Amino acid sequence: MKILISSCVFGNNVRWNATSRRSKEIHDWANKNGFELVPVCPEHELFGTPRASIRLRQKDDEVLAIMGKQEVYSQMQDKCKELSERYDDVVAFIGISNSPSCGLSVGVKDRGSTMKAPMHQVLDCPTTEISSMKSQKNQEIFLRRIKKYESR
């Protein structure tokens, strides 16, 4: 069974500044539970690495993703949709906090609240962030969500 995971959390140097946030613990958890981790990074596929950082901003009724002087939110949404279709056999997704494409609860300037980033919006399987997978209890909860999803 496959779980999509943010490529930087997997250990690839694909963050905006060409670094990673590798989590050995998530690799151990996946191996123990029989999952194959499949790394994805919408931003890297779209813009390469390194790249300018992307910030989300609310303007009227619209969310914008600003990268330098470019607005890229619709490109990110389209890429996330493409990834969800490319990997339609996954049972879950593990993102990373504060990522404009992979964060579960991402800050949006001038909005007054957070939002789910596009990867969490387009997938119908269980999703979480790596920060939530640090405790044994949360790992068990996520595993139960995956098993429930598989049995549907």
Contacts in CASP RR format, 6 or more apart in sequence:
PFRMAT RR
TARGET T0000
AUTHOR 0000-0000-0000
METHOD contacts of the structure
MODEL  1
MKILISSCVFGNNVRWNATSRRSKEIHDWANKNGFELVPVCPEHELFGTP
RASIRLRQKDDEVLAIMGKQEVYSQMQDKCKELSERYDDVVAFIGISNSP
SCGLSVGVKDRGSTMKAPMHQVLDCPTTEISSMKSQKNQEIFLRRIKKYE
SR
1 34 0 8 1.000
1 35 0 8 1.000
1 36 0 8 1.000
1 91 0 8 1.000
1 146 0 8 1.000
1 150 0 8 1.000
2 35 0 8 1.000
2 36 0 8 1.000
2 37 0 8 1.000
2 38 0 8 1.000
2 87 0 8 1.000
2 89 0 8 1.000
2 90 0 8 1.000
2 91 0 8 1.000
3 30 0 8 1.000
3 35 0 8 1.000
3 36 0 8 1.000
3 37 0 8 1.000
3 38 0 8 1.000
3 90 0 8 1.000
3 91 0 8 1.000
3 92 0 8 1.000
3 93 0 8 1.000
3 94 0 8 1.000
3 146 0 8 1.000
4 38 0 8 1.000
4 39 0 8 1.000
4 40 0 8 1.000
4 83 0 8 1.000
4 87 0 8 1.000
4 90 0 8 1.000
4 92 0 8 1.000
4 93 0 8 1.000
4 94 0 8 1.000
4 119 0 8 1.000
4 123 0 8 1.000
5 26 0 8 1.000
5 37 0 8 1.000
5 38 0 8 1.000
5 39 0 8 1.000
5 40 0 8 1.000
5 93 0 8 1.000
5 94 0 8 1.000
5 95 0 8 1.000
6 21 0 8 1.000
6 39 0 8 1.000
6 40 0 8 1.000
6 41 0 8 1.000
6 94 0 8 1.000
6 95 0 8 1.000
6 96 0 8 1.000
6 99 0 8 1.000
6 102 0 8 1.000
6 130 0 8 1.000
7 14 0 8 1.000
7 39 0 8 1.000
7 40 0 8 1.000
7 41 0 8 1.000
7 44 0 8 1.000
8 14 0 8 1.000
8 15 0 8 1.000
8 19 0 8 1.000
8 20 0 8 1.000
8 21 0 8 1.000
8 22 0 8 1.000
8 41 0 8 1.000
8 96 0 8 1.000
9 20 0 8 1.000
9 21 0 8 1.000
9 22 0 8 1.000
9 23 0 8 1.000
9 26 0 8 1.000
9 94 0 8 1.000
9 95 0 8 1.000
9 96 0 8 1.000
9 130 0 8 1.000
10 20 0 8 1.000
10 22 0 8 1.000
10 37 0 8 1.000
10 39 0 8 1.000
11 20 0 8 1.000
11 21 0 8 1.000
11 22 0 8 1.000
11 23 0 8 1.000
11 39 0 8 1.000
12 20 0 8 1.000
12 39 0 8 1.000
12 41 0 8 1.000
12 44 0 8 1.000
13 19 0 8 1.000
13 20 0 8 1.000
13 49 0 8 1.000
14 20 0 8 1.000
14 41 0 8 1.000
14 43 0 8 1.000
14 44 0 8 1.000
14 48 0 8 1.000
14 49 0 8 1.000
15 21 0 8 1.000
15 49 0 8 1.000
16 43 0 8 1.000
16 49 0 8 1.000
16 50 0 8 1.000
16 51 0 8 1.000
16 52 0 8 1.000
16 53 0 8 1.000
16 54 0 8 1.000
17 50 0 8 1.000
17 53 0 8 1.000
18 49 0 8 1.000
18 50 0 8 1.000
21 96 0 8 1.000
21 130 0 8 1.000
23 130 0 8 1.000
23 133 0 8 1.000
25 133 0 8 1.000
25 134 0 8 1.000
26 37 0 8 1.000
26 94 0 8 1.000
26 130 0 8 1.000
26 133 0 8 1.000
27 37 0 8 1.000
29 133 0 8 1.000
29 139 0 8 1.000
30 36 0 8 1.000
30 37 0 8 1.000
33 143 0 8 1.000
35 91 0 8 1.000
35 92 0 8 1.000
37 94 0 8 1.000
38 87 0 8 1.000
38 90 0 8 1.000
40 83 0 8 1.000
40 87 0 8 1.000
40 119 0 8 1.000
41 101 0 8 1.000
41 102 0 8 1.000
42 76 0 8 1.000
42 79 0 8 1.000
42 80 0 8 1.000
42 83 0 8 1.000
42 101 0 8 1.000
42 102 0 8 1.000
42 118 0 8 1.000
42 119 0 8 1.000
43 51 0 8 1.000
43 54 0 8 1.000
43 76 0 8 1.000
43 99 0 8 1.000
43 100 0 8 1.000
43 101 0 8 1.000
44 51 0 8 1.000
45 79 0 8 1.000
45 83 0 8 1.000
46 72 0 8 1.000
46 75 0 8 1.000
46 76 0 8 1.000
46 79 0 8 1.000
47 67 0 8 1.000
47 72 0 8 1.000
51 67 0 8 1.000
52 67 0 8 1.000
52 68 0 8 1.000
53 67 0 8 1.000
54 65 0 8 1.000
54 66 0 8 1.000
54 67 0 8 1.000
54 72 0 8 1.000
54 76 0 8 1.000
54 100 0 8 1.000
54 101 0 8 1.000
55 65 0 8 1.000
55 66 0 8 1.000
55 100 0 8 1.000
55 109 0 8 1.000
56 63 0 8 1.000
56 64 0 8 1.000
56 65 0 8 1.000
56 66 0 8 1.000
56 73 0 8 1.000
56 100 0 8 1.000
56 106 0 8 1.000
56 107 0 8 1.000
56 108 0 8 1.000
56 109 0 8 1.000
56 111 0 8 1.000
56 115 0 8 1.000
57 63 0 8 1.000
57 64 0 8 1.000
57 65 0 8 1.000
57 66 0 8 1.000
57 108 0 8 1.000
57 109 0 8 1.000
57 110 0 8 1.000
57 111 0 8 1.000
58 64 0 8 1.000
58 108 0 8 1.000
58 109 0 8 1.000
58 110 0 8 1.000
58 111 0 8 1.000
58 112 0 8 1.000
59 110 0 8 1.000
63 73 0 8 1.000
63 108 0 8 1.000
63 111 0 8 1.000
63 115 0 8 1.000
64 71 0 8 1.000
64 73 0 8 1.000
65 71 0 8 1.000
65 72 0 8 1.000
65 73 0 8 1.000
65 76 0 8 1.000
65 100 0 8 1.000
66 72 0 8 1.000
76 100 0 8 1.000
76 101 0 8 1.000
76 118 0 8 1.000
77 118 0 8 1.000
77 121 0 8 1.000
77 122 0 8 1.000
79 101 0 8 1.000
79 118 0 8 1.000
80 101 0 8 1.000
80 117 0 8 1.000
80 118 0 8 1.000
80 119 0 8 1.000
80 121 0 8 1.000
80 122 0 8 1.000
81 118 0 8 1.000
81 122 0 8 1.000
83 119 0 8 1.000
83 122 0 8 1.000
84 119 0 8 1.000
84 122 0 8 1.000
84 123 0 8 1.000
90 123 0 8 1.000
90 125 0 8 1.000
91 125 0 8 1.000
91 126 0 8 1.000
91 146 0 8 1.000
91 149 0 8 1.000
91 150 0 8 1.000
92 125 0 8 1.000
92 126 0 8 1.000
92 127 0 8 1.000
92 128 0 8 1.000
92 142 0 8 1.000
92 145 0 8 1.000
92 146 0 8 1.000
92 149 0 8 1.000
93 119 0 8 1.000
93 120 0 8 1.000
93 123 0 8 1.000
93 125 0 8 1.000
93 126 0 8 1.000
93 127 0 8 1.000
93 128 0 8 1.000
94 127 0 8 1.000
94 128 0 8 1.000
94 129 0 8 1.000
94 130 0 8 1.000
94 133 0 8 1.000
95 102 0 8 1.000
95 103 0 8 1.000
95 104 0 8 1.000
95 119 0 8 1.000
95 120 0 8 1.000
95 127 0 8 1.000
95 128 0 8 1.000
95 129 0 8 1.000
95 130 0 8 1.000
96 102 0 8 1.000
96 103 0 8 1.000
96 129 0 8 1.000
96 130 0 8 1.000
96 131 0 8 1.000
97 103 0 8 1.000
97 104 0 8 1.000
97 105 0 8 1.000
97 129 0 8 1.000
97 130 0 8 1.000
97 131 0 8 1.000
98 106 0 8 1.000
98 107 0 8 1.000
99 106 0 8 1.000
99 117 0 8 1.000
100 106 0 8 1.000
100 117 0 8 1.000
101 117 0 8 1.000
101 118 0 8 1.000
101 119 0 8 1.000
102 117 0 8 1.000
102 119 0 8 1.000
102 120 0 8 1.000
103 116 0 8 1.000
103 117 0 8 1.000
103 119 0 8 1.000
103 120 0 8 1.000
103 129 0 8 1.000
104 116 0 8 1.000
104 117 0 8 1.000
104 120 0 8 1.000
104 127 0 8 1.000
104 128 0 8 1.000
104 129 0 8 1.000
104 132 0 8 1.000
105 114 0 8 1.000
105 115 0 8 1.000
105 116 0 8 1.000
105 129 0 8 1.000
106 114 0 8 1.000
106 115 0 8 1.000
106 116 0 8 1.000
106 117 0 8 1.000
107 113 0 8 1.000
107 114 0 8 1.000
107 115 0 8 1.000
108 114 0 8 1.000
108 115 0 8 1.000
119 127 0 8 1.000
120 127 0 8 1.000
125 146 0 8 1.000
125 149 0 8 1.000
126 142 0 8 1.000
126 145 0 8 1.000
126 146 0 8 1.000
126 149 0 8 1.000
128 138 0 8 1.000
128 142 0 8 1.000
132 138 0 8 1.000
132 142 0 8 1.000
133 139 0 8 1.000
133 142 0 8 1.000
END
